[in-house]
């Protein structure tokens, strides 16, 4: 049953005098998460039709059929600094959904997000009532109807916002995504957003400079401080205030804590001309432990290299144009370009022809070829490579440099024996003369 005809909202008329149905000077610093109707101070300002009237509903009239309930739902001078997140619709820094009541003098300073819903606002996600003299400086994210003060609002007056909207599919604005009611005296600071959706109106939803904002009377202190924070694992590593428009170089980035098996990259690398509170977050990504060559054998990579690699790098493996010119009897010669990750050597896997693992691996280093130990694992020979070139030689053949080395050794031995023989004959000849 719809009881809207028997309720009269007297929140604005009793803003200062009300002692019931009123939340005054409350502040929240904790994170708020909800399925829907998520707010830093109040989830929803609405009538629970399925329950008995609350104490702040006053009846008038002599007969039950003529009862009129006066409602008061007031949020006055409250502030939210915590993050607000709703899985579905209606998320606001102060209240998620506002069917009735009044919000006055409140500030939304924590980020507000709807994961898969609409109606997101720095003060209220959805408002059918009155918001006045309230403020927002935060980051907003949602689907449709995303606004600095209210996602979709009714009556709105004398509010000030300075927000960033990181996600909005439709109807987003520095003051409101849409307003279906009277609005006046609202101002905002933004280089990218209009006041209401794509329209700014002087005296209603008016753009002003940050310098002009700072000169306003009774402006909340939170507008006057801009902060740069570096965060890792939800822990603030460093933070500092900066002036509107300041820039920073990469030297300002702190050292984030290491994690085994992960590498670190920052979610933001450009810190020039900052005009809003900025949070730079260290993101931990698992190392890529194996890179594969584009060249394939029997549908599988011909060469694999192991190590701690970051996203976006690749293994370059090139076969020699004419292996026979390098090695006599070499089956394959590969030149590898492995991304430098500070390792002296890498475990390399070479895929040998099906059913034949009888190969010997040689590594070329300092212009010399040297045999390295290898082990068959599945269809691959695994070995440690400290250089960038290797050769696979059938074990039934011997590489020419091995024969050359052996032949050279025999030749040297023959020369030594010949010289020794000549020396012995010379000594005998001398003895014979004497």
KOLLUM-91495 format. One record per residue: x, y, z of N, C-alpha, C, O in turn. Coordinates in pm, whole numbers, plus 32768, in hexadecimal, padded with zeros to 4 digits. Example, Ala and Ser with C-alpha at 12.3 -4.5 7.8 and 13.67 -1.06 7.14 Angstrom:
REM residues 2
85277DC7830C84CE7E3E830C85287EB6830C85907EB4834E/85057F1F82C485577F9682CA850A80038313853D80728324/
REM end
This chain:
REM residues 434
80557F8880008000800080008058807C800080C0807F8042/803080E47FB6807B81607FAC804381C5800F7FCE81EC8008/809A81F0806C806F824D80D4809E82DC80B9809683318112/80CC82F980418109837C802980A683EE803C80D0845E805A/802483D6802B7FC2844280397FAC846B80CA7F7484D580E5/7FD8841881287FBD843881B5803C846181FF803B846B827A/80AA847981B6812584A581F48146853381C8813C85548152/816C858582278197860D820A8225861E823F823E860E82B6/8283864081E5830F8650820B832586DE823E8316873E81F3/834786EA82BE835C876E82FB83EE87818322840D87CF837C/8447873A82E084D4873E8305851087C882F5855687F8834E/84F5880A82838531888D826C84FE88F582CF854A894982FE/847E88EF82ED8444895183498479894283D7847E89A38423/84A288C983FA84CF88B084848563888E84898591884984E4/85AF88BF8426863B889A8419868B88B3849986D5885C84C6/867C892984D386C8894C854B867F892585CB86BE8900862E/85FC892B85CA85B089158646859688838665857B886086D8/859D882D8601857A87A1861785DA875F8679865387758674/85A2870E86CF85F486C1872D85E5862C8716862E85DC8752/8589860586C28575857886A185798568860A855785C585C0/85A384F385DD85AF84DD854D8620852C851086178558849D/868B8540855D86F685998532877E855E85598791852F85C9/87DC856184F988668538851488BD85B4850588BD85F4849C/890785D6856E894F8655857289E4863E858A8A0B85F785E6/8A37867C85348AC8868485468B0985FB855A8B5E85E985B1/8AE1859D850A8B1F8518850D8B89850E849F8B7C854C8435/8BF084BE84B88C5984AA84558C798415844B8C7C83CE84B0/8C9083E883D28CB4835C83BA8D3B835683738D53839E8313/8D9382FD83A68E1582E983688E28825983378E8F823982FD/8DC68205834E8DD2817883288D9B815D829D8D4A81AA8269/8DC880EF82628D9680C681DF8D0A808B81ED8CEE8042824C/8CB380AC818D8C29807C818E8C12802C810E8C2C805D80A0/8BE27FB2811C8BBD7F6180A98B317F2A80BE8B0B7F07812D/8AE37F2480528A5A7EF2805B8A2E7EC17FD28A6D7EDF7F6D/89C27E767FD2898B7E467F54894E7EBB7F0689677EC97E8E/89007F0C7F4988C67F857F0F88AC7FE97F8088B77FC57FF5/888B80667F5C887080CE7FC088E280D9802588CE80C7809D/895A80F77FF389D08104804889F08197805D89FA81E47FFE/8A0281BE80DC8A24824880FB8A82825081718A8281FA81C8/8AD482B981738B3482C881DF8AF482E682658B2A82BE82CD/8A82832C82668A3C834C82E289BA82FE82EC899B82C78356/896E82FA828088ED82B5828088DF826681FE88FD82988192/88B181E9820B889B819A8192882981D2813F883781E680C6/87B781EB818187428222813C86F5827C819A86EF82658212/86BA82E48162865F833C81AB85D68328816B85B383698109/858A82CC81A5850C82A4816884AF826B81D184D782578244/8433825281AA83CF8219820483CE818281F383C8814F8183/83D4813C826283C880AA826183358088826C82FE808282DA/82F4807281FB8263805F81FB82367FE0824281C67FD98274/828C7F7E824982657EFF828482737EFE831C824F7E9C835D/82A77F6C835682BA7F7383E6825D7FDC8421821E802983D8/82547FDF84A48204804684E5824680CD84D482C080D484C4/81F8813984D7823481BF84CC829B81D4853A828881A985AC/830A821585178373822F8577834A82A185D482E282E085C1/839E82BA8639837E8321869B837D83AD866083428408869A/83BE83C085EB83C1844585B2834D845F8553834F84C18508/82E684078553826E841C850481FF844A856281D583FE85BA/81CF84C28550816B84FC85AA80E384FC856580D7852D84F5/807E84C685A77FF984BE856A7FA7853985907FB7857185FC/7F4E856385357EF085CF85507E6A85A985147E64855E84B3/7DFD85DC854E7D7885B8851F7D32856285877D74851C85D4/7CAE8567858A7C63852285F27C3C849585CA7C2684418621/7C33847B854A7C0A83F7851F7C7C83B384D47CCC83F58491/7C83832F84E17CF082E684A37CEF82F5840C7D5982F083CD/7C7A830683D17C75831483407CA8839A83117CBE83AE829A/7CBC83F8836F7CEB847E834A7D788498837F7DA6850A837C/7DBB843283B07E42844783E57EA1847A83797EA0844B8308/7EF184DC83A07F60850A834D7FDE850183A27FE48539840F/804284BB836F80BF84AA83B981258511838B813F85208314/815D855883EC81C985B683CF824E856F83E482688536844E/82A18573837E8321852D838683938590838F839085FC8354/83F8856883D9847585B583E084E8855383D084F384F2841A/853D856F836F85B88520835C862485848334862A85B082C1/867785A8839386D686168380876585E48399878185A783FF/87BC85FF8339884C85EB834C888C86758346888A86B782DE/88C586A183B688F7872983C2898A872883EB89AF86ED8451/89DD876B839B8A6C877E83BA8AB586FA83D38B0486EF8431/8A9A869883808ADE861683898B47860A831A8B3B864982B1/8BAD85BA83338C1985A982D28C3F851782C48C4184CC8326/8C5D84F082498C8C846882308D15846D81EE8D2984AF8188/8D768424822A8DFD841A81F48E1E838C81C78E898374818D/8DC5832F81E08DDD82A481BA8DAE8288812C8D5D82D280F5/8DE0821B80F38DB381F2806E8D2981B180798D0B816C80DA/8CD681C880148C50818E800E8C44813E7F8E8C62816F7F21/8C1980C17F9C8C0F806A7F268B8E801A7F2C8B717FD87F90/8B4180217EBF8AC77FD27EB28AD87F737E3C8B0F7F987DD5/8AA77EF97E4C8AAD7E9B7DDD8A4A7EC37D708A647EB27CF9/89D67EF87D9B896F7F207D3B895A7FB77D4489B980027D56/88DE7FE37D3888C280727D2B88B980BB7DB188A5807F7E1A/88CA813F7DA888BA819E7E16892D81997E7A892881527EDF/899581E57E5B8A0781F57EB58A2682897EC18A3182D07E5E/8A3382B77F3E8A4F83457F558AAC83597FC98AB183078025/8AF783C67FC68B5383E380338B0D83F480B88B4183CB8120/8A95843180B78A488444813289D683DE813A89C7839B81A0/898783D280D1891A837080CF890E83338045892A83737FE0/88E482B5804288D582737FC18856829C7F79885982C27F04/87E482957FC0876382B97F85871A83157FE587188300805E/86DD837D7FAC869D83E47FFD861183FE7FC58600844E7F68/85AC83B97FFE852383CC7FD084E2844580138484847F7FDC/8514846B808784DD84DC80D085488517812A85B684E08133/85298585816C858685C181CA85DA862E818B85C38659811A/863C865B81D9869586C881AE872386A981D8873D86798247/878086C4817D880E86BF819C8843874D8193882E8791812E/8887877B81FC88BA880481FD894288078241895787C982A9/899F885182048A22886582408A7787E882498AD287E1829B/8A5C878581F68AA5870681FC8B118701818F8B078746812A/8B7786AF81A78BE586A481488C0A8614812A8C1885C28184/8C1985F780A98C468572807E8CD5857C804C8CEF85B97FE4/8D33853F80978DC1854C80798E0384C680578E7A84C28038/8DB8845A805C8DED83D6803C8DB683A57FB78D4883CB7F91/8E0183517F718DD783217EED8D5682CF7EF78D3D828C7F5B/8D0582D77E8C8C8482927E878C7D82447E048C9F82777D9A/8C5081C67E0F8C4F81707D988BD781127D9A8BB180DF7E03/8B9D80FC7D258B3D80907D118B7B802E7CAE8BA280567C40/8B847FAF7CD48BC77F4D7C7F8B797F337BFE8BB47F2D7B92/8AF57F247C098AA67F027B938A227F4D7B8C89C97F277B40/8A147FB77BDB89957FFF7BDF89A280907BB78A0A80BD7B86/893580D97BCB892B81667BA8891881BA7C27891381857C96/890E823D7C1488F2829D7C80896482A17CE7895F82607D50/89C882EF7CC68A3E83007D1C8A5583957D2E8A5883E07CCD/8A6683C17DAC8A7D844F7DC68ADA84667E3A8AE584137E94/8B1E84D87E398B7884F97EA68B2F850D7F298B6784F27F94/8AB1853B7F238A5E854A7F9B89F084E17F9C89E184987FFE/89A284D87F30893484767F29893484347EA0894E84747E3A/891583B37E9F890B836D7E1F888D83947DD5889283BE7D62/881B83877E18879883AA7DE0874D83FB7E47873E83D17EBA/871C84727E1F86D384C87E7D865284F97E3D8651852D7DCE/85E484E67E868563851C7E5D853D85937EB484CE85C77EAB/859B85BD7F07857E86267F6885E486977F5B860E86B87EEC/860C86D37FCC865A874E7FCA86E7873B800186FA8701806C/8749876C7FB587D487717FE2880088027FD587F0883F7F6B/883888398040886188C4803988E488DB80858902889780E7/8931893C805489AE896780948A0588F180BB8A3A88EB812A/8A148892805F8A67881D807A8ADA881780168ADC88627FB4/8B3B87BD80318BBA87C27FE98BE887357FC48BC286D28003/8C3C872F7F5C8C7886AF7F378CFF86C87EF58D0C871D7E9D/8D62867C7F218DE686777EDE8E1185E57EE48E4985B87F48/8DF8859C7E788E0F850C7E798E1184D67DEB8DF7851F7D8B/8E2F84567DDF8E2B840F7D5F8DAE83BA7D598D8983787DBA/8D6B83BD7CE48CEB83787CD48CF483167C608D39832E7BFD/8CAB82A77C6D8CAB82427C048C2781F77C058BF981CA7C6E/8BE981E97B8F8B6B81A17B878B3D81927AF88B8A81A97A9A/8AC0816C7AE78A86815E7A628A4881E07A348A8F823C7A0B/89C381E97A3A897D82657A16896182B77A94895E82837B03/894E83397A7E892D83977AE9899C839C7B54898E83677BC1/8A0883DE7B2F8A7A83F07B8A8A9384867B968AAF84C87B33/8A8984BB7C118A98854B7C238AE8856F7C9E8AEA85257D00/8B2985E47C988B7D86107D078B32861D7D898B6385F17DF1/8ABA86597D868A6786637DFE8A0285F17E0289F485AD7E68/89BB85DC7D93895485747D8F895285357D048963857A7C9F/893C84B27D018931846F7C7F88B6849E7C3388BF84CA7BC1/884484937C7587C684C87C40877F850B7CB4876684CD7D1B/875D858D7CA3872C85D87D1586AA86217CFC867E86327C8B/866E864E7D6C85F5869F7D68861887317D7B863687777D1A/861587607DF8863287EB7E1786C387F77E4686EF87AB7E9C/870C88577E0C879B88617E2887C288F47E2C87A7893E7DCD/880289207E9A882589AE7EA488A889C27EF088C4897E7F52/88F78A237EBF896F8A567F0389D489E97F268A1289ED7F90/89E5898A7ECD8A47891E7EE38AC589387E918AC2897E7E2B/8B3489007EBF8BB589137E7C8BF7888A7E6B8BF988397EC8/8C2D88727DF48C6F87F27DDC8CF188057D918D0388647D44/8D4B87A77DA98DC9879C7D608DE787077D598E2686CF7DB4/8DB986C77CEE8DBD86357CE98DFF86057C688E0F86507C07/8E2585867C6A8E4F85407BF28DF184CA7BDD8DD284817C3C/8DC384B77B628D7084447B408DC583E57AEE8DE884037A7B/8DE783747B298E4083157AE48DF382B87A888E2E827F7A2B/8D7082A67A9F8D2082507A488C8F82807A4C8C5682967AB6/8C55828F79D58BC882B579C98B9D8297793A8BDA82C878DB/8B358248792A8B09822478A48AAD828B78678AA6829977ED/8A6582D678BC8A038335788989D5839078FA89C78364796C/89BE840F78DB89898471793A89E4848279B489C8844F7A20/8A5184CB799F8AAD84E97A0B8ACC857E7A0D8AD485BD79A4/8ADE85B77A858AFC86457A8F8B4086687B118B39861C7B72/8B8186DC7B138BCA87077B8B8B6B87277BFE8B9187197C72/8AF087517BDF8A8B87677C468A2B86F07C4C8A1286BA7CB7/89F586C87BDA899686597BD7899486197B4D89B586587AE9/896C859A7B4A895485597ACA88D5858E7A8A88D185A67A11/886F85A17ADC87F385E27AB187B186207B2B87C585F37B9B/876186897B13871386C87B7E868486D77B4C866B87147AE4/862786A07B98859A86A97B75855486FF7BDE84FC86D07C26/857D877B7BE5854687D57C49858D885B7C4485D688787BE5/857888AB7CAA85B389317CAF864389287CE0866088E27D41/869C89707C9E872789757CCE87608A007CB487478A3E7C4D/87AF8A2F7D1787E68AB67D0E88618AC47D67886C8A817DCE/88BD8B1B7D3E89308B3F7D90899B8AD47D9E89EF8ADC7DF8/899A8A707D4789FD8A047D4F8A778A267CFA8A6A8A5C7C8C/8AEF8A067D2E8B6C8A257CE98BC989AD7CEC8BC089577D44/8C2389A97C898C7E89367C828D01895E7C418D0989C07BF7/8D6A89107C5E8DED891E7C208E09889F7BD08E0C88327C08/8E1D88AE7B4D8E40883C7AF98E6B886D7A718E3388CC7A3A/8ED1882B7A398EFE884979B18EC087EA794B8ECD880078D3/8E7E8781797B8E4C871979208DB6870479268D7C86CA78CB/8D75873279908CE7871779A38C94879779968CC3880479B4/8C18878679678BB787F2796D8B6787E479EE8B7A87857A3A/8B0E88437A088AC688437A878A6287D27A958A6E877F7AEE/89FE87CF7A3C899687687A3D899A872379B68979875F794F/89C086A579B789D9865B793C8A3C86AA78E78AB086B5790E/8A1486E078768A72872A78208A5587BF781B8A7E880477BE/8A0E87F2788189E5887E78808A0F88C1790289FB888B796F/8A4A893978F68A68898D79698A178A0E795C8A118A4A78F1/89D88A3779C989828AAD79C789AD8B0F7A3289BA8AEB7AA7/89C38B8B7A0B89EA8BF27A6A897C8C057AD389068C127AB2/89A68C057B5289488C187BBF89008B9A7BE988BB8B997C4F/890F8B2F7B9B88CB8AB17BBE892F8A3E7BD1893089FB7C38/89808A2A7B6B89EB89C67B718A618A047B298A7989EA7AB3/8AAB8A577B718B0C8AB37B358B9B8A867B4E8BC08A617BBE/8BEB8A8A7AE48C798A677AF08CC78ADF7B258CB38B507AF9/8D228AC47B868D7B8B2C7BBA8E088AF47BBD8E1B8A7A7BB4/8E6B8B4B7BCA8EF68B1F7BD28F178AF37C608ECF8B117CBF/8F868AAA7C6C8FB08A7F7CF18FD88AF77D468FC28AFA7DBF/90148B5B7D0590398BD47D4E8FBD8C1A7D868FBE8C4B7DF7/8F518C1D7D358ED58C5A7D648E968C087DD48E5C8C3F7E31/8EA28B857DCA8E6C8B2E7E338EAF8B4B7EB98E6C8B517F20/8F318B5D7EB78F7B8B757F338F548BF97F758F668C0B7FED/8F1E8C567F278EFA8CD97F5C8E6B8CDD7F948E438D427FCF/8E1F8C727F828D968C727FB48D938C75804C8DEA8C3B808E/8D308CB780838D228CBD81158CF48C36814C8CA28BF18110/8D2A8C1481BF8D038B9A82078D148B1B81B58CCC8AB981C8/8D768B1D81598D8F8AA6810A8DCD8A3B81648E288A5B81B1/8DA189BF815E8DDC895681B38E728947819B8EA28953812A/8EB9892D82058F4B892182008F7788B181A28FE488B98168/8F24884C81918F4A87DA813C8F61880380AB8FAD87C08064/8F22886D807E8F37889C7FF58FC188DC7FE38FF388E37F72/8FFE8909804E90798958804490F789038045916589398036/90E988818055915E8829805B915387BD7FF090F087757FE9/91BB87B37F9D91C4874A7F39923786ED7F6092A3871C7F86/921F866C7F58927F860B7F8E92A485A37F25924F85707EDC/932585847F1F935985187ECC938284A57F2893D684B67F80/934584307F11936283BB7F65939583487F0F936783337E9F/93F582FE7F47942482827F0A93FC820F7F65941B820F7FDD/93B681AE7F2C937A81447F7B93A480BB7F4693AB80A77ECD/93C0805E7FA293DB7FD37F7F93977F7A7FE593A87F8D805D/934A7F187FB593037EBC800E92AE7F07807692AE7EE480EC/92687F6E8047920F7FBE809D92598007810D921C8032816F/92DB801580FE932C805F815F936980D9811B93A480CE80B0/935A814D8159939481C78122942A81C6813B945781C381AD/947881C780CE950A81C880DA953D825580F4958B826C8150/951082B380A49534834080B794BD8396808C946A836C803C/94B7840E80C19453846F8094948884FC80A994D585158106/945E85558053948685E08061941F863A801D93DD86127FBD/941386B1805093B98712801493FD87567F9F947887607F99/93AD87857F4293E487CD7ECF9386883E7EA9931288427ED4/93B988997E5A936989097E2A932288E47DA8935388917D5B/92B289207D92926389087D1992B9891F7C9D92EF898C7C8A/92C788B77C47931688C27BCD93A688967BDA93F0889F7B79/93D088657C4F945B88377C61947787BA7C0E941C876F7BEA/94F987A57BF19526872D7BA9959686EB7BF895DE872D7C43/95A486677BE5960B861B7C2B965085BD7BCA9614858A7B6C/96D285A77BE39721854B7B91971E84C07BCE96E584AB7C39/975D84607B8A975B83D57BB897AA83C17C38979B835A7C7A/97FF84237C5D984C84157CD997F484137D55982183E97DC0/977984417D48972384497DBF96E883C17DE496B683AF7E53/96ED83607D8896B282DD7DA5970282977E12977C828E7E09/96BE82647E7A9705821D7EE59722818D7EBD96F2815C7E57/977281497F0F978E80BB7EFC971D806B7F3B9709806F7FB5/96D480217EE996677FCF7F1E969E7F4B7F5397027F1A7F1F/96607F117FB8968F7E917FEF968D7E237F8496307E1B7F34/96F57DCF7F8596FC7D607F2696A47CED7F5296877CDD7FC9/96797C9D7EEF962F7C227F0A966C7BB47EB496827BC67E3C/96887B427EF296C17AD27EA896637AA87E3795EB7A957E4C/969D7A9B7DC0964F7A6E7D4D96017ADB7D0895B57ABF7CAB/96127B587D3395C67BC67CF896247C397CD4968C7C4C7D13/95FD7C847C6F96427D017C5095E07D747C6595677D607C6C/96157DEC7C6F95C67E617C9495C07EC27C1F96257EDE7BDE/954A7EF67C05953F7F6A7BAD94D67FC77BE794777F9B7C26/94E980497BD0948E80AF7C05941D80C77BA2943380C87B29/93A480D97BD5933080E97B7D932C81717B3992D981897AE1/938581CB7B63938A824F7B23941B827B7B1C9462827B7B80/944782A17AA494D382C97A9294E1835C7A6D954E83947A76/9475839C7A43947A842A7A1E9443847E7A9193CC84797AB0/949B84CA7AD09473851E7B41948885B27B2094BE85FE7B71/946085D97AAA946F86647A8193E986AE7A8B938086747A72/93F0872D7AB0937C87867AB7930A87487B099299873C7AD9/932887227B8492C486E57BDB926487507C0F928D87B97C3E/91E287317C05917D87927C2F911387557C8B90A9878F7CA1/913386DF7CBE90D4869A7D149120863B7D6E919086127D4E/90E486197DDF912185B47E35914485397DE290F285077D95/91BF850A7DF291F0849E7D9C9226842C7DF0927684407E4B/91F883B47DD19229833B7E12926C82E47DA8922E82BF7D45/92EB82C67DBE9337826F7D64934A81E97DAC938081E57E1A/931E817E7D6C931A80FC7DAE937F809C7D6F938880917CF5/93CA80577DC694267FEF7D9793D67F707D7C93917F3D7DD4/93E17F3E7D0293997EC57CDD93FD7E527CD194657E5E7C90/93DD7DE27D1194337D6D7D1094017D0A7CA7938F7CDD7CAB/94597CEA7C4A94377C8C7BE094947C137BE7950C7C247BFB/945F7B9A7BD794B67B247BDB95167B227B6594F27B467AF5/95917AF67B8095F27AE97B1495C27A827AAD95807A207ACF/95E57A9B7A3195D47A3679C9965279E179CB96BF7A1479B2/9645796279E996BB790E7A0196F178CB7983976178977985/96A678CC791796D5788B789B96AD78DE7822963A79077814/970E78F577CB96F37936774A970778D076DB975F787A76E4/96B678D9767496BE7879760696DD78C0758396B77934756F/9721787A752B974278B174A896C878AA744C966F78577460/96C5790073E9965A78FA7387966A7880732C9607784772FF/96E6785A7313970077E472C096CD7767730796E27756737F/968B770F72BE9651769872FB967E761A72B296A0761B723C/967C75AF72FE9695752972C7962574CE72F7960F74BE736F/95DF74947297956E743C72B795077482730F94CC74457368/94F2750472F4948E7550733C94B9758573C3946875C27409/9536756E73E99569759C746A95E275F77454962875E973F1/95FA765574B2966C76B074A096EF766474929708760374DA/97417691743597C3764F74209822766A74949872761374B8/981976E274CF98737707753B9822774975AA97C9779A7590/98427727762798087765769D9878779976F698E3775C76FE/9861780A773898C378417796987E785E781A98117897781C/98BE7836788898847848790C98C778BD7954993E78D87941/9879790179A998AD797279F6983A79BD7A3797C879917A2F/98577A2D7A7597F17A837AB097DB7AFB7A5498217B5F7A5C/97797AEE79FC97617B52799696E37BA179B496877B7079F6/96DF7C1D7984966B7C72799696137C70791A963D7C4878AE/95987C9B792C95377C9E78BF956B7CF7784E95A47D617866/95557CC977D295787D1A775F95FD7CFA771F961B7D3076B4/96507CA4775D96D17C81772296C17C0076D3965F7BB876E2/97237BE2767D97197B6B762997A47B2E7612980A7B707624/97A47AB175EB981E7A6975C8982E7A6C753197D47A4674E7/98A27A9B750498C27A99747699237A26745C99907A227495/98FB79C97407994E795573E6995A794C734F98F6793C7308/99D57957731E99ED7954728D9A4D78E3726B9AB778D572A7/9A25789372099A7C782871D99AE67863717D9ACB78C07132/9B61782A71849BCD785A712D9BAA783F709C9B6D77D9707B/9BD0789C70449BAF788D6FB69BF078126F7A9BB377CB6F29/9C6C77F96FA09CB577886F659D0377416FD39D7A775C6FE6/9CC276E6701C9D0776A4708B9D87765E70629DE7765970AF/9D8A76286FE79DFF75DE6FBB9E7B76366FB39EEC76056FBE/9E6676B86F9F9ED977116F979F16772A70209F887757702C/9ECA770B70899EFD771E71109F2F769C714C9F997698718B/9EE1763271399F0075B371789EF1754271139E91753F70C6/9F4E74E871149F45747370BE9EF7740771079F2773CD7168/9E7E73EE70D99E2D738871199DC873C0717B9D7E737271B6/9DC2744471909D60747D71EB9CD5747071B09CBF7491713B/9C78744172009BEF743671D09BAD74BE71CA9B6E74E17166/9BBB750D72359B7E7591723A9BD775EF728A9C1A75C872E9/9BD6766C72609C1B76D672AB9BB6774572C49B7277727267/9BAB777173439B4977D873689B8F784D73AB9BE8783C73FF/9B6478C573859B8F793F73C99B18797774149AAE798F73D9/9B28798A74989AB979B574ED9ACD7A43751F9B3D7A6C753E/9A607A8C75269A5E7B0E756A99FC7B0075DE99827B0175CB/9A347AF5765799E37AE076CF99E17B62771E9A4A7B9C7736/996B7B93774699647C10779399BD7C0B780E99C27BA67854/9A047C7878279A607C7F78989A117C92791A99D17CF9792E/9A177C2E797099D57C3879F39A3B7C277A649A177C057AD5/9ABA7C3E7A449B217C387AAA9B547BAD7AC99B997B9B7B2D/9B347B497A769B637AC17A8C9BE17AA77A399BEB7AD479C6/9C417A5E7A739CBC7A3D7A2A9CA379D379C19CE779D1795A/9C43797C79D89C23791379789B8E78F5797D9B49791C79DB/9B5F78AF79179AD37889790F9AC977F578ED9B1B77BE78A3/9A6377B679249A44772E78F999FB77357874999377767867/9A3576F2781099FD76F4778999CF766777659A0F7604778A/9960765F771E992E75DF76EE992775E2765698EC763C761A/9964757E7619996175727586991274F57563992F74887595/98AF7505750D985A749474E7989E7445747798B274787409/98C173C97495990673767432989E732F73DA982A73247400/98C972FE7365986C72B5730D982D723F7356986C720273AC/97B2721F7333976571B9737A97B27136738697E571017323/97B97103740097F1707F741998887077741798BF7009741F/98CD70E7740D996070E27404999D714B746099A671C0743E/99C7711D74D69A02717975379A9A7170753A9ADA71A87592/9AD4712874D89B65711174DA9BAF718674999BE6717B742B/9BAE71F674E09BF4726D74B19C4E72A175209C33728E7597/9CB972E174F79D14732275559D0A73B9753F9D0873E874CE/9D04740375AD9CF4749475A59D7B74D775BC9DC674B47618/9D99753875669E12758875729DEA761B757D9D8D7648753A/9E31766375D09E1876F275E49E8C774275AC9F01772075BF/9E6B77AE75669ED4780675329EE2787D75909E8378C775A8/9F5B788C75C49F7778F87620A0067926760CA06278D47608/A01879A975FFA09D79E175E5A0DA79A37568A15179847565/A08779927500A0B1795D747EA0E478CE7485A12B78A1742B/A0C1788674EEA0E777FA74F8A06D77A57515A00E77D17555/A071772B74E3A00376CD74FAA029766F756BA098763A756F/9FCB765B75C59FE5760676399F6C75AD76539EFA75DA764F/9F897530766C9F1E74D176889EDF74EF77109F2675097771/9E5974EB77169E1274FF77959DBC748577B09D8D74437754/9DA97467782F9D5873F378549CC57412783A9C9874837849/9C7B73AC78139BED73BC77F69BA1734278279BDB72D8783F/9B1F735378359AC872E878669A4772EA78179A0C73537800/9A1B727477EE999D726A77A39928726D78039920721E7861/98CC72CC77EB985072D5783897DE72DB77D297C873407791/9798726C77C79731726477609771726B76D797CC721E76B9/974372C57684977772D675FD97DF734675F597FE73777588/9814736F7668987473DD766A98F673B176AC98F7735D7706/996473EB767C99E473E276C199F47462771499EA74D076DE/9A0D745377969A1B74C577F09AAE74D978139AF57478782F/9ADB755678129B66757478319B707605785D9B1776567844/9BE07626789F9BFB76AE78CA9C4A76F6785F9CAF76C4782D/9C1C776D783C9C5D77BD77D49C827844780E9C2C7890783B/9D057862780E9D3278E478419D4F794677D09D5879BF77E8/9D5E791377559D71796B76E29CEE797F76999C83797B76D4/9CF8799676159C7D79AC75C99C757953754E9C1E796674F9/9CD078EF75439CCC789874CE9CEC780974F79D4577F07548/9CA177AB74BD9CBD771E74D89CAA76CC74599C6776F673FB/9CE7765674599CDC75FA73E89CB57571741C9CE275477487/9C61752C73D29C3974A373F29C777447738A9C5974527313/9CCD73EB73B79D177392735D9CED7302737A9CEB72D973EE/9CCB72B573139CAA7228732B9D1C71E273749D9071F27350/9CFA719673DA9D617156742C9DB270F073DE9E2170CE7407/9D7E70BC736C9DC8705C731A9E35709E72CB9E8D705B7295/9E31712672C29E9A7170727D9EE971C072E39EB971DE7350/9F5F71E172BE9FB1723373159FCB72B772D09FF272BA725B/9FB7732073179FC973A472DBA05773B472AAA0B5737F72E6/A06773FE723DA0EB740C71FEA1537445725AA1C974247251/A125749F72B8A18B74DB730EA1C174767373A230748573A6/A16F740B738FA1A273A173E7A20F7354739FA279733973D8/A1F3732E731EA25A72E972CFA2D3734372BDA345731572C3/A2B973C272A6A329741E7293A3807424730FA3FB74267308/A33B74297382A387742D73FEA3D873AE7411A44C73B1743A/A396733A73F2A3DD72BB7400A45172B3739EA4C0728B73C2/A43672DA731FA4A172D872BBA512733472E0A588731372CF/A4EE73AA7314A5557407733EA5AA73CD73ADA62373E273B0/A56A73847408A5B573487475A61572DE7443A68772D77472/A5E8728B73E4A63F722373ABA6B572637363A7277235736F/A69972CD7318A703731072CEA76C7349732DA7E4733C7316/A73C73897398A79A73C373F9A7EE73567438A8677367744B/A7AE72E4745AA7F772757496A861723F7436A8D0721E745F/A83E723573B6A89E72027352A915725E7346A9877230733D/A8FB72E17346A9687341733BA9C4733773B3AA3F733B73A6/A9867329742AA9D7731E74A4AA2F72A1749FAAA572A774BF/A9F4722F7475AA4171B3746CAAB271BE7405AB20718D741B/AA9472017395AAF97212732DAB6E72657361ABE272447349/AB4E72D173A8ABB7732673DFAC0A72DB7446AC8472E9744B/ABC6728C7499AC0F723E74FDAC6A71D874BAACDA71C074E7/AC37719B744CAC8B71397404AD06717973C9AD74714273D2/ACF571ED738DAD6772327353ADCB725A73BDAE44725273A8/AD997283742FADF372AB749BAE43723474CDAEBA723F74EC/ADFF71C074D6AE4571477505AEB3711F74A3AF2170FB74CD/AE9771247421AEFB710273BDAF70716273C3AFE3713973B3/AF5471E173DBAFBF724573E2B01B72287458B0957234744D/AFE0720174C7B03171E2753EB08971687526B0FD7166754F/B052710274E2B0A1708A74C4B11670AB7467B18470767477/B0FD71027407B166712873A9B1D8717073F0B24D715A73D1/B1B571C67451B21B720E749CB26F71AE74EEB2E971BE74F6/B22E714A752BB27970E8757BB2D970997523B349707B754D/B2AF707874ABB303702B7450B3807078742AB3EC703E741C/B37470FA7418B3E7714E73F4B44A71517466B4C371477450/B417715D74E0B47171637552B4AE70DA756CB4FD70CB75CA/
REM end
